Amino acid sequence: MTSPDMIAELERRIAEQERVIADLNEMVVAQWRKIDGLERRLGELREEFDAASRLRSDGPEPPPPHY
């Protein structure tokens, strides 16, 4: 391979690597956003559960009607 051919091949590889890195970065950002949303929703559900637990009586649950 001649020197200009080697330079062209290296430039092609660098361009491909830059494109792959950009694609991976987009995926990481999308996953981070999804995780952030899921963490917020989990916090909301925990708050709802805690609120429902506080409203519930502290005694044992009554048996179902079929007993």
Buried (B, 14 or more C-beta within 10 A) or exposed (E): EEEEEEEEEEEEEEEEEEEEEEEEEEEEEEEEEEEEEEEEEEEEEEEEEEEEEEEEEEEEEEEEEEE
